[in-house]
């Protein structure tokens, strides 16, 4: 019985690791597209006149 419990626990930790990895990859992809869309929609920079 103890062997079954430990195998279920290992399976649970493995599933948790998969979910954490998928979430991390999803966040990276979302962050990439957020930066890409924001940079495409960014207004043109206004040049600053330097006074000498």
N, CA, C and O atoms as a Tripos MOL2 file, in Angstrom:
@<TRIPOS>MOLECULE
protein
  208   207    52     0     0
PROTEIN
NO_CHARGES

@<TRIPOS>ATOM
      1 N           0.8050   -1.1980    0.0000 N.3       1 UNK1
      2 CA          0.0000    0.0000    0.0000 C.3       1 UNK1
      3 C           0.8520    1.2680    0.0000 C.2       1 UNK1
      4 O           0.5090    2.2640   -0.6370 O.2       1 UNK1
      5 N           1.9560    1.2120    0.7180 N.am      2 UNK2
      6 CA          2.8120    2.4040    0.7500 C.3       2 UNK2
      7 C           3.4140    2.6580   -0.6290 C.2       2 UNK2
      8 O           3.6060    3.8080   -1.0250 O.2       2 UNK2
      9 N           3.7080    1.5980   -1.3490 N.am      3 UNK3
     10 CA          4.2860    1.7890   -2.6780 C.3       3 UNK3
     11 C           3.2860    2.4870   -3.6010 C.2       3 UNK3
     12 O           3.6690    3.3580   -4.3820 O.2       3 UNK3
     13 N           2.0230    2.1140   -3.5200 N.am      4 UNK4
     14 CA          1.0030    2.7580   -4.3490 C.3       4 UNK4
     15 C           0.8620    4.2360   -3.9870 C.2       4 UNK4
     16 O           0.7150    5.0820   -4.8690 O.2       4 UNK4
     17 N           0.9060    4.5410   -2.7030 N.am      5 UNK5
     18 CA          0.7670    5.9400   -2.2790 C.3       5 UNK5
     19 C           1.9310    6.7790   -2.7950 C.2       5 UNK5
     20 O           1.7340    7.9020   -3.2590 O.2       5 UNK5
     21 N           3.1470    6.2330   -2.7160 N.am      6 UNK6
     22 CA          4.2970    7.0070   -3.1870 C.3       6 UNK6
     23 C           4.2570    7.1630   -4.6990 C.2       6 UNK6
     24 O           4.6510    8.2080   -5.2160 O.2       6 UNK6
     25 N           3.7910    6.1530   -5.4170 N.am      7 UNK7
     26 CA          3.7170    6.2890   -6.8690 C.3       7 UNK7
     27 C           2.6640    7.3210   -7.2530 C.2       7 UNK7
     28 O           2.8540    8.0680   -8.2120 O.2       7 UNK7
     29 N           1.5700    7.3710   -6.5240 N.am      8 UNK8
     30 CA          0.5620    8.4010   -6.7950 C.3       8 UNK8
     31 C           1.1180    9.7750   -6.4600 C.2       8 UNK8
     32 O           0.8570   10.7400   -7.1780 O.2       8 UNK8
     33 N           1.8720    9.8730   -5.3920 N.am      9 UNK9
     34 CA          2.4540   11.1630   -5.0170 C.3       9 UNK9
     35 C           3.4560   11.6100   -6.0750 C.2       9 UNK9
     36 O           3.4930   12.7850   -6.4420 O.2       9 UNK9
     37 N           4.2680   10.6740   -6.5650 N.am     10 UNK10
     38 CA          5.2290   11.0350   -7.6150 C.3      10 UNK10
     39 C           4.4930   11.4630   -8.8740 C.2      10 UNK10
     40 O           4.8910   12.4250   -9.5320 O.2      10 UNK10
     41 N           3.4210   10.7540   -9.2120 N.am     11 UNK11
     42 CA          2.6330   11.1440  -10.3730 C.3      11 UNK11
     43 C           2.0280   12.5170  -10.1910 C.2      11 UNK11
     44 O           1.9650   13.3040  -11.1350 O.2      11 UNK11
     45 N           1.5810   12.8110   -8.9710 N.am     12 UNK12
     46 CA          1.0250   14.1290   -8.6870 C.3      12 UNK12
     47 C           2.0650   15.2160   -8.8300 C.2      12 UNK12
     48 O           1.7850   16.2780   -9.3860 O.2      12 UNK12
     49 N           3.2800   14.9580   -8.3260 N.am     13 UNK13
     50 CA          4.3510   15.9550   -8.4570 C.3      13 UNK13
     51 C           4.7530   16.1310   -9.9070 C.2      13 UNK13
     52 O           5.0700   17.2390  -10.3380 O.2      13 UNK13
     53 N           4.7410   15.0300  -10.6700 N.am     14 UNK14
     54 CA          5.0910   15.1240  -12.0850 C.3      14 UNK14
     55 C           4.0450   15.9550  -12.8220 C.2      14 UNK14
     56 O           4.3820   16.7920  -13.6590 O.2      14 UNK14
     57 N           2.7660   15.7150  -12.5040 N.am     15 UNK15
     58 CA          1.6950   16.5000  -13.1230 C.3      15 UNK15
     59 C           1.8220   17.9620  -12.7480 C.2      15 UNK15
     60 O           1.6280   18.8390  -13.5890 O.2      15 UNK15
     61 N           2.1430   18.2300  -11.4990 N.am     16 UNK16
     62 CA          2.3310   19.6160  -11.0580 C.3      16 UNK16
     63 C           3.4870   20.2580  -11.8180 C.2      16 UNK16
     64 O           3.3930   21.4120  -12.2350 O.2      16 UNK16
     65 N           4.5580   19.5250  -11.9950 N.am     17 UNK17
     66 CA          5.7010   20.0510  -12.7470 C.3      17 UNK17
     67 C           5.3420   20.3580  -14.1870 C.2      17 UNK17
     68 O           5.7940   21.3610  -14.7400 O.2      17 UNK17
     69 N           4.5340   19.5060  -14.8000 N.am     18 UNK18
     70 CA          4.1000   19.7470  -16.1820 C.3      18 UNK18
     71 C           3.2520   21.0080  -16.2460 C.2      18 UNK18
     72 O           3.4330   21.8350  -17.1400 O.2      18 UNK18
     73 N           2.3280   21.1610  -15.3030 N.am     19 UNK19
     74 CA          1.4700   22.3570  -15.3020 C.3      19 UNK19
     75 C           2.2820   23.6240  -15.0670 C.2      19 UNK19
     76 O           2.0330   24.6480  -15.7020 O.2      19 UNK19
     77 N           3.2460   23.5610  -14.1640 N.am     20 UNK20
     78 CA          4.0880   24.7380  -13.9010 C.3      20 UNK20
     79 C           4.8920   25.0900  -15.1480 C.2      20 UNK20
     80 O           5.0210   26.2640  -15.4950 O.2      20 UNK20
     81 N           5.4330   24.0770  -15.8200 N.am     21 UNK21
     82 CA          6.2120   24.3170  -17.0350 C.3      21 UNK21
     83 C           5.3440   24.9160  -18.1350 C.2      21 UNK21
     84 O           5.7480   25.8730  -18.7950 O.2      21 UNK21
     85 N           4.1520   24.3560  -18.3340 N.am     22 UNK22
     86 CA          3.2570   24.8820  -19.3630 C.3      22 UNK22
     87 C           2.8310   26.3110  -19.0480 C.2      22 UNK22
     88 O           2.7440   27.1480  -19.9470 O.2      22 UNK22
     89 N           2.5690   26.5900  -17.7850 N.am     23 UNK23
     90 CA          2.1920   27.9500  -17.3880 C.3      23 UNK23
     91 C           3.3360   28.9140  -17.6460 C.2      23 UNK23
     92 O           3.1190   30.0210  -18.1390 O.2      23 UNK23
     93 N           4.5500   28.5010  -17.3150 N.am     24 UNK24
     94 CA          5.7260   29.3520  -17.5230 C.3      24 UNK24
     95 C           5.9280   29.6420  -19.0070 C.2      24 UNK24
     96 O           6.1890   30.7830  -19.3870 O.2      24 UNK24
     97 N           5.8110   28.6220  -19.8380 N.am     25 UNK25
     98 CA          5.9650   28.8060  -21.2860 C.3      25 UNK25
     99 C           4.8550   29.7100  -21.8200 C.2      25 UNK25
    100 O           5.1050   30.5660  -22.6690 O.2      25 UNK25
    101 N           3.6330   29.5220  -21.3270 N.am     26 UNK26
    102 CA          2.5210   30.3740  -21.7500 C.3      26 UNK26
    103 C           2.7380   31.8270  -21.3780 C.2      26 UNK26
    104 O           2.4190   32.7240  -22.1580 O.2      26 UNK26
    105 N           3.2770   32.0670  -20.1950 N.am     27 UNK27
    106 CA          3.5610   33.4430  -19.7780 C.3      27 UNK27
    107 C           4.6350   34.0750  -20.6550 C.2      27 UNK27
    108 O           4.5370   35.2500  -21.0080 O.2      27 UNK27
    109 N           5.6560   33.3050  -21.0060 N.am     28 UNK28
    110 CA          6.7170   33.8320  -21.8750 C.3      28 UNK28
    111 C           6.1440   34.1840  -23.2480 C.2      28 UNK28
    112 O           6.4650   35.2350  -23.8030 O.2      28 UNK28
    113 N           5.2970   33.3100  -23.7970 N.am     29 UNK29
    114 CA          4.7010   33.5740  -25.1090 C.3      29 UNK29
    115 C           3.7950   34.7950  -25.0430 C.2      29 UNK29
    116 O           3.8290   35.6370  -25.9390 O.2      29 UNK29
    117 N           2.9830   34.9020  -23.9880 N.am     30 UNK30
    118 CA          2.0970   36.0590  -23.8420 C.3      30 UNK30
    119 C           2.9060   37.3420  -23.6960 C.2      30 UNK30
    120 O           2.5460   38.3670  -24.2750 O.2      30 UNK30
    121 N           3.9860   37.2990  -22.9350 N.am     31 UNK31
    122 CA          4.8420   38.4730  -22.7440 C.3      31 UNK31
    123 C           5.4780   38.8900  -24.0660 C.2      31 UNK31
    124 O           5.5730   40.0800  -24.3650 O.2      31 UNK31
    125 N           5.9150   37.9070  -24.8610 N.am     32 UNK32
    126 CA          6.5190   38.1920  -26.1680 C.3      32 UNK32
    127 C           5.5220   38.9040  -27.0820 C.2      32 UNK32
    128 O           5.8490   39.9190  -27.6980 O.2      32 UNK32
    129 N           4.2990   38.3630  -27.1660 N.am     33 UNK33
    130 CA          3.3050   38.9820  -28.0370 C.3      33 UNK33
    131 C           2.8660   40.3350  -27.5070 C.2      33 UNK33
    132 O           2.5620   41.2310  -28.2960 O.2      33 UNK33
    133 N           2.8230   40.5080  -26.1940 N.am     34 UNK34
    134 CA          2.4800   41.8080  -25.6160 C.3      34 UNK34
    135 C           3.5000   42.8560  -26.0370 C.2      34 UNK34
    136 O           3.1290   43.9560  -26.4450 O.2      34 UNK34
    137 N           4.7820   42.5210  -25.9410 N.am     35 UNK35
    138 CA          5.8340   43.4620  -26.3340 C.3      35 UNK35
    139 C           5.7780   43.7150  -27.8410 C.2      35 UNK35
    140 O           5.9540   44.8490  -28.2870 O.2      35 UNK35
    141 N           5.5330   42.6640  -28.6250 N.am     36 UNK36
    142 CA          5.4800   42.8130  -30.0820 C.3      36 UNK36
    143 C           4.3370   43.7370  -30.4930 C.2      36 UNK36
    144 O           4.5360   44.6400  -31.3060 O.2      36 UNK36
    145 N           3.1460   43.5230  -29.9450 N.am     37 UNK37
    146 CA          1.9910   44.3510  -30.2960 C.3      37 UNK37
    147 C           2.1900   45.7720  -29.7890 C.2      37 UNK37
    148 O           1.8520   46.7290  -30.4860 O.2      37 UNK37
    149 N           2.7330   45.9230  -28.5860 N.am     38 UNK38
    150 CA          2.9410   47.2620  -28.0330 C.3      38 UNK38
    151 C           3.9660   48.0330  -28.8600 C.2      38 UNK38
    152 O           3.8120   49.2380  -29.0560 O.2      38 UNK38
    153 N           4.9980   47.3670  -29.3420 N.am     39 UNK39
    154 CA          6.0060   48.0740  -30.1310 C.3      39 UNK39
    155 C           5.4600   48.4440  -31.5110 C.2      39 UNK39
    156 O           5.8650   49.4580  -32.0800 O.2      39 UNK39
    157 N           4.5520   47.6400  -32.0520 N.am     40 UNK40
    158 CA          3.9500   47.9770  -33.3470 C.3      40 UNK40
    159 C           2.9950   49.1600  -33.2140 C.2      40 UNK40
    160 O           2.8870   49.9710  -34.1330 O.2      40 UNK40
    161 N           2.3080   49.2660  -32.0920 N.am     41 UNK41
    162 CA          1.3230   50.3250  -31.8990 C.3      41 UNK41
    163 C           1.9050   51.5450  -31.1950 C.2      41 UNK41
    164 O           1.1660   52.4620  -30.8380 O.2      41 UNK41
    165 N           3.2040   51.5680  -30.9920 N.am     42 UNK42
    166 CA          3.8190   52.6890  -30.2780 C.3      42 UNK42
    167 C           3.8020   53.9360  -31.1590 C.2      42 UNK42
    168 O           4.0440   53.8440  -32.3620 O.2      42 UNK42
    169 N           3.5210   55.0960  -30.5730 N.am     43 UNK43
    170 CA          3.5600   56.3300  -31.3640 C.3      43 UNK43
    171 C           4.9940   56.6890  -31.7320 C.2      43 UNK43
    172 O           5.9460   56.2580  -31.0830 O.2      43 UNK43
    173 N           5.1240   57.4810  -32.7770 N.am     44 UNK44
    174 CA          6.4590   57.9160  -33.2000 C.3      44 UNK44
    175 C           7.0670   58.8100  -32.1260 C.2      44 UNK44
    176 O           6.3780   59.6630  -31.5680 O.2      44 UNK44
    177 N           8.3380   58.6230  -31.8340 N.am     45 UNK45
    178 CA          8.9610   59.4700  -30.8130 C.3      45 UNK45
    179 C           9.1100   60.9080  -31.3000 C.2      45 UNK45
    180 O           9.4260   61.1540  -32.4640 O.2      45 UNK45
    181 N           8.8810   61.8370  -30.4050 N.am     46 UNK46
    182 CA          9.0190   63.2530  -30.7340 C.3      46 UNK46
    183 C          10.4620   63.6510  -30.4610 C.2      46 UNK46
    184 O          10.9330   63.5070  -29.3330 O.2      46 UNK46
    185 N          11.1810   64.1530  -31.4770 N.am     47 UNK47
    186 CA         12.5760   64.5380  -31.2300 C.3      47 UNK47
    187 C          12.6490   65.7440  -30.2970 C.2      47 UNK47
    188 O          11.8850   66.7010  -30.4280 O.2      47 UNK47
    189 N          13.5670   65.6750  -29.3730 N.am     48 UNK48
    190 CA         13.7610   66.7760  -28.4350 C.3      48 UNK48
    191 C          14.7670   67.7530  -29.0180 C.2      48 UNK48
    192 O          15.8320   67.3530  -29.4890 O.2      48 UNK48
    193 N          14.4310   69.0230  -28.9860 N.am     49 UNK49
    194 CA         15.3530   70.0540  -29.4700 C.3      49 UNK49
    195 C          16.3500   70.3720  -28.3720 C.2      49 UNK49
    196 O          15.9810   70.8050  -27.2800 O.2      49 UNK49
    197 N          17.6160   70.1500  -28.6780 N.am     50 UNK50
    198 CA         18.6510   70.4380  -27.6880 C.3      50 UNK50
    199 C          19.1120   71.8810  -27.8510 C.2      50 UNK50
    200 O          19.4880   72.3090  -28.9420 O.2      50 UNK50
    201 N          19.0770   72.6050  -26.7710 N.am     51 UNK51
    202 CA         19.5410   73.9990  -26.8120 C.3      51 UNK51
    203 C          20.9800   74.0430  -26.3360 C.2      51 UNK51
    204 O          21.3290   73.4550  -25.3120 O.2      51 UNK51
    205 N          21.8060   74.7470  -27.0890 N.am     52 UNK52
    206 CA         23.2240   74.8230  -26.7230 C.3      52 UNK52
    207 C          23.5720   76.2300  -26.3150 C.2      52 UNK52
    208 O          24.7210   76.5060  -25.9690 O.2      52 UNK52
@<TRIPOS>BOND
     1     1     2 1
     2     2     3 1
     3     3     4 2
     4     3     5 am
     5     5     6 1
     6     6     7 1
     7     7     8 2
     8     7     9 am
     9     9    10 1
    10    10    11 1
    11    11    12 2
    12    11    13 am
    13    13    14 1
    14    14    15 1
    15    15    16 2
    16    15    17 am
    17    17    18 1
    18    18    19 1
    19    19    20 2
    20    19    21 am
    21    21    22 1
    22    22    23 1
    23    23    24 2
    24    23    25 am
    25    25    26 1
    26    26    27 1
    27    27    28 2
    28    27    29 am
    29    29    30 1
    30    30    31 1
    31    31    32 2
    32    31    33 am
    33    33    34 1
    34    34    35 1
    35    35    36 2
    36    35    37 am
    37    37    38 1
    38    38    39 1
    39    39    40 2
    40    39    41 am
    41    41    42 1
    42    42    43 1
    43    43    44 2
    44    43    45 am
    45    45    46 1
    46    46    47 1
    47    47    48 2
    48    47    49 am
    49    49    50 1
    50    50    51 1
    51    51    52 2
    52    51    53 am
    53    53    54 1
    54    54    55 1
    55    55    56 2
    56    55    57 am
    57    57    58 1
    58    58    59 1
    59    59    60 2
    60    59    61 am
    61    61    62 1
    62    62    63 1
    63    63    64 2
    64    63    65 am
    65    65    66 1
    66    66    67 1
    67    67    68 2
    68    67    69 am
    69    69    70 1
    70    70    71 1
    71    71    72 2
    72    71    73 am
    73    73    74 1
    74    74    75 1
    75    75    76 2
    76    75    77 am
    77    77    78 1
    78    78    79 1
    79    79    80 2
    80    79    81 am
    81    81    82 1
    82    82    83 1
    83    83    84 2
    84    83    85 am
    85    85    86 1
    86    86    87 1
    87    87    88 2
    88    87    89 am
    89    89    90 1
    90    90    91 1
    91    91    92 2
    92    91    93 am
    93    93    94 1
    94    94    95 1
    95    95    96 2
    96    95    97 am
    97    97    98 1
    98    98    99 1
    99    99   100 2
   100    99   101 am
   101   101   102 1
   102   102   103 1
   103   103   104 2
   104   103   105 am
   105   105   106 1
   106   106   107 1
   107   107   108 2
   108   107   109 am
   109   109   110 1
   110   110   111 1
   111   111   112 2
   112   111   113 am
   113   113   114 1
   114   114   115 1
   115   115   116 2
   116   115   117 am
   117   117   118 1
   118   118   119 1
   119   119   120 2
   120   119   121 am
   121   121   122 1
   122   122   123 1
   123   123   124 2
   124   123   125 am
   125   125   126 1
   126   126   127 1
   127   127   128 2
   128   127   129 am
   129   129   130 1
   130   130   131 1
   131   131   132 2
   132   131   133 am
   133   133   134 1
   134   134   135 1
   135   135   136 2
   136   135   137 am
   137   137   138 1
   138   138   139 1
   139   139   140 2
   140   139   141 am
   141   141   142 1
   142   142   143 1
   143   143   144 2
   144   143   145 am
   145   145   146 1
   146   146   147 1
   147   147   148 2
   148   147   149 am
   149   149   150 1
   150   150   151 1
   151   151   152 2
   152   151   153 am
   153   153   154 1
   154   154   155 1
   155   155   156 2
   156   155   157 am
   157   157   158 1
   158   158   159 1
   159   159   160 2
   160   159   161 am
   161   161   162 1
   162   162   163 1
   163   163   164 2
   164   163   165 am
   165   165   166 1
   166   166   167 1
   167   167   168 2
   168   167   169 am
   169   169   170 1
   170   170   171 1
   171   171   172 2
   172   171   173 am
   173   173   174 1
   174   174   175 1
   175   175   176 2
   176   175   177 am
   177   177   178 1
   178   178   179 1
   179   179   180 2
   180   179   181 am
   181   181   182 1
   182   182   183 1
   183   183   184 2
   184   183   185 am
   185   185   186 1
   186   186   187 1
   187   187   188 2
   188   187   189 am
   189   189   190 1
   190   190   191 1
   191   191   192 2
   192   191   193 am
   193   193   194 1
   194   194   195 1
   195   195   196 2
   196   195   197 am
   197   197   198 1
   198   198   199 1
   199   199   200 2
   200   199   201 am
   201   201   202 1
   202   202   203 1
   203   203   204 2
   204   203   205 am
   205   205   206 1
   206   206   207 1
   207   207   208 2
@<TRIPOS>SUBSTRUCTURE
     1 UNK1         2 RESIDUE 1 A UNK
     2 UNK2         6 RESIDUE 1 A UNK
     3 UNK3        10 RESIDUE 1 A UNK
     4 UNK4        14 RESIDUE 1 A UNK
     5 UNK5        18 RESIDUE 1 A UNK
     6 UNK6        22 RESIDUE 1 A UNK
     7 UNK7        26 RESIDUE 1 A UNK
     8 UNK8        30 RESIDUE 1 A UNK
     9 UNK9        34 RESIDUE 1 A UNK
    10 UNK10       38 RESIDUE 1 A UNK
    11 UNK11       42 RESIDUE 1 A UNK
    12 UNK12       46 RESIDUE 1 A UNK
    13 UNK13       50 RESIDUE 1 A UNK
    14 UNK14       54 RESIDUE 1 A UNK
    15 UNK15       58 RESIDUE 1 A UNK
    16 UNK16       62 RESIDUE 1 A UNK
    17 UNK17       66 RESIDUE 1 A UNK
    18 UNK18       70 RESIDUE 1 A UNK
    19 UNK19       74 RESIDUE 1 A UNK
    20 UNK20       78 RESIDUE 1 A UNK
    21 UNK21       82 RESIDUE 1 A UNK
    22 UNK22       86 RESIDUE 1 A UNK
    23 UNK23       90 RESIDUE 1 A UNK
    24 UNK24       94 RESIDUE 1 A UNK
    25 UNK25       98 RESIDUE 1 A UNK
    26 UNK26      102 RESIDUE 1 A UNK
    27 UNK27      106 RESIDUE 1 A UNK
    28 UNK28      110 RESIDUE 1 A UNK
    29 UNK29      114 RESIDUE 1 A UNK
    30 UNK30      118 RESIDUE 1 A UNK
    31 UNK31      122 RESIDUE 1 A UNK
    32 UNK32      126 RESIDUE 1 A UNK
    33 UNK33      130 RESIDUE 1 A UNK
    34 UNK34      134 RESIDUE 1 A UNK
    35 UNK35      138 RESIDUE 1 A UNK
    36 UNK36      142 RESIDUE 1 A UNK
    37 UNK37      146 RESIDUE 1 A UNK
    38 UNK38      150 RESIDUE 1 A UNK
    39 UNK39      154 RESIDUE 1 A UNK
    40 UNK40      158 RESIDUE 1 A UNK
    41 UNK41      162 RESIDUE 1 A UNK
    42 UNK42      166 RESIDUE 1 A UNK
    43 UNK43      170 RESIDUE 1 A UNK
    44 UNK44      174 RESIDUE 1 A UNK
    45 UNK45      178 RESIDUE 1 A UNK
    46 UNK46      182 RESIDUE 1 A UNK
    47 UNK47      186 RESIDUE 1 A UNK
    48 UNK48      190 RESIDUE 1 A UNK
    49 UNK49      194 RESIDUE 1 A UNK
    50 UNK50      198 RESIDUE 1 A UNK
    51 UNK51      202 RESIDUE 1 A UNK
    52 UNK52      206 RESIDUE 1 A UNK
